[in-house]
Amino acid sequence: MKQYIQKLTNGLQYGKHLLTQKKAKPYEFINWLRFANAGMLNDGNVHGFEYAIEHLPSDNPIIEIGSFCGLSTNLMNFYLERNKKTNKLITCDKWMFEGAEVPESLLEGSKITHKEYKQFVKETYIRNVSFFSKNNLPYTIEEFSDDFFARWNKNEKTTDVMNREIQLGGNISFAYIDGNHTYEYAKRDFENVDKHLDVGGFILFDDSADYYSHFGVNELMQEIKQMSNYSVIMKNPNYLVKKIS
């Protein structure tokens, strides 16, 4: 009964957010991009990208944790170009999905292995950003976020998935956190970003809406909302926060 009530409450909250959700300015490019570029992205996140990039506090890099097939990457790059921003966009993804612990195991009901699926998604990402962001290619490091930030903290030089050298380290102006949604991992991602985030910088947390109570990132948001050095800029329905001190 409790589960039924929770599902009903979540459904009502979701319906309410559809009525009040703020949307980004319409651009033909975005429509065509979303037709061709696979990805799971709430419309409210697009407005979050738009707002954060319009109000970046510096020209320090933007970090994306979790890139999948490049939809969010290409959208952020679009807003960088629209706003004539020079910030580098640096992303990380290992393209390791649920069930991939045994790479040669099959996707249930198919003859495709997890290893083949990972390679396909990675190649799709490279193809998508190479086409839609060809005027300002992002740098993408094939690492889990913990390993990515370990390199960032050491100011390492590394090579991205398109064999380009990139110097990691320094401050961050905006981060989009869309990695592992458990509380443990989301908190580590937040803490790693927080160490380097500009005062006035932004973090957008995917799947942090109040009705996503089954995700650990939702629990994390309750903690961040109590922090005196962060302010909620929008809940649309996912949270965009700003570091204020």
Secondary structure, DSSP 8 states (H G I E B T S, - for coil): -HHHHHHHHHHHHHHHHHHH-------HHHHHHHHHS-----HHHHHHHHHHHHT-SSS--EEEE--TTSHHHHHHHHHHHHTT----EEEE-----TTTTSTTSB-TTSS-BHHHHHHHHHHHHHHHHHHHTTTS--EEE-S-HHHHHHHHHTT-EEE-TTS-EEE--S-EEEEEE-S--SHHHHHHHHHHHHTTEEEEEEEEETT-STT-TTSHHHHHHHHHTT-TTEEEEEESSSEEEEE--
